[in-house]
Amino acid sequence: MSAPESAERRLIELEERMAHLEAGMDALTDTLLLRERELRDAWRVIEHLKGQLADLRETAVLAPEQEPPPPHY
């Protein structure tokens, strides 16, 4: 094999490797973006549930002095 053919073959191999690396990076980027969206959605749900829990605490729990006496008194 002559030097120009060898250099051309090496160049083609490098281009193929580069294409595979770019495809891998694209797949990783897509996965990362999907996980970021899922995480953002989960945080929204958590914040919503925290608000609901705070509302329930305000209405469900009375201070001991505000509790009505038990029925046997």
Order of alpha helices (4+ residues) and beta strands (2+ residues): alpha
